[in-house]
Amino acid sequence: MKNLMKLGVLTLAIVGTATLTAMADGNAFTPLNFSNSTAASNTAKTSPAAVTNTAGNTQFQNAILQLDNAQVSVRNELLNYKSKYSDVDSQYQTVKAQRKALASQIKSCERKIKKIDKQKESIRKNII
């Protein structure tokens, strides 16, 4: 049993090492259609590609700038919503406090009315 475990661990280690080396061998540098001809012919072939690459980079930069602008506008919108929310929240807290104060005043008035009613009833009982 121990021998099988050792063999399994050794096999996994070898497979893991082979997998890691296969992945590490990857594409660190892969030449793109380079031929063994002279440098002049290579530059002539890559010049149109360089022009389109520059145009592509410009398009990517423009796209990034547009996304940055959109992000800034969304952040500004978020700030506006947050300020409106804080205003509404402060109004809510104020109204909530006023409501609580009025509720206590109503209860106080109702207690006074009940007290007056009890006094009237007691006076009526004493009169009769």
C-alpha positions in Angstrom: 0.0 0.0 0.0 2.8 2.4 0.9 4.6 1.5 -2.3 1.5 2.4 -4.3 1.1 5.7 -2.6 4.8 6.5 -3.2 4.4 5.5 -6.9 1.2 7.7 -7.2 2.9 10.7 -5.6 6.0 10.3 -7.8 3.8 9.9 -10.9 1.9 13.1 -10.0 5.1 15.0 -9.4 6.5 13.9 -12.8 3.3 14.8 -14.6 3.1 18.1 -12.8 6.6 19.0 -13.7 6.1 18.0 -17.3 2.9 20.1 -17.4 4.6 23.1 -15.9 7.5 22.9 -18.3 5.2 22.5 -21.2 3.2 25.6 -20.1 6.4 27.6 -19.4 7.8 26.8 -22.8 4.9 28.8 -24.2 5.0 31.9 -26.3 7.4 34.1 -24.6 8.6 35.3 -28.0 7.2 34.1 -31.3 8.4 35.9 -34.4 5.7 37.1 -36.7 6.4 36.1 -40.3 10.1 37.0 -40.2 12.0 35.7 -43.1 15.7 35.3 -43.6 15.9 38.0 -46.2 17.5 41.4 -45.8 16.3 44.0 -43.3 15.2 46.3 -46.1 12.7 43.9 -47.4 11.4 43.3 -43.8 10.9 47.0 -43.2 9.1 47.3 -46.5 6.8 44.5 -45.5 6.1 45.7 -42.0 5.6 49.4 -42.9 1.9 49.0 -43.9 1.4 46.9 -40.8 3.0 49.6 -38.7 0.6 52.2 -40.1 -2.4 50.1 -39.4 -1.1 49.2 -36.0 -0.7 52.9 -35.2 -4.3 53.5 -36.4 -5.4 50.6 -34.3 -3.6 52.0 -31.3 -5.2 55.4 -31.8 -8.6 53.8 -32.0 -7.9 51.9 -28.8 -6.7 55.1 -27.1 -9.9 56.9 -28.3 -12.0 54.1 -27.0 -10.2 54.2 -23.6 -10.7 58.0 -23.5 -14.4 57.6 -24.2 -14.7 55.0 -21.5 -12.9 57.3 -19.1 -15.3 60.2 -20.0 -18.2 57.9 -19.5 -16.9 56.8 -16.1 -16.4 60.4 -15.0 -20.0 61.3 -16.0 -21.3 58.2 -14.2 -19.3 59.2 -11.1 -20.7 62.8 -11.3 -24.2 61.3 -11.6 -23.5 59.1 -8.5 -22.4 62.2 -6.6 -25.6 64.0 -7.6 -27.7 61.1 -6.4 -25.8 60.8 -3.2 -26.3 64.5 -2.4 -30.0 64.2 -3.3 -30.2 61.1 -1.1 -28.6 62.9 1.9 -31.0 65.9 1.4 -34.0 63.6 1.3 -32.6 61.6 4.3 -32.2 64.7 6.4 -35.7 65.8 5.5 -36.9 62.3 6.4 -35.2 62.5 9.8 -36.7 66.0 10.4 -40.2 64.8 9.5 -39.7 61.7 11.6 -38.7 63.8 14.6 -41.6 66.2 14.0 -44.0 63.3 13.7 -42.7 61.8 17.0 -43.1 65.2 18.7 -46.6 65.6 17.4 -47.6 62.1 18.4 -46.4 62.8 22.0 -48.4 66.1 22.0 -51.5 64.2 20.7 -51.1 61.6 23.4 -50.7 64.4 26.0 -53.8 66.1 24.8 -55.8 62.9 24.8 -54.7 62.2 28.4 -55.8 65.7 29.4 -59.2 65.1 27.8 -59.6 61.8 29.6 -58.6 63.4 32.9 -61.1 66.2 32.4 -63.8 63.6 31.5 -63.1 61.7 34.7 -63.3 64.9 36.7 -66.6 65.8 35.1 -68.0 62.3 35.8 -66.8 62.6 39.4 -68.5 66.0 39.8 -71.7 64.6 38.3 -71.7 61.7 40.7 -71.2 64.1 43.6 -74.0 66.3 42.5 -76.6 63.5 42.2 
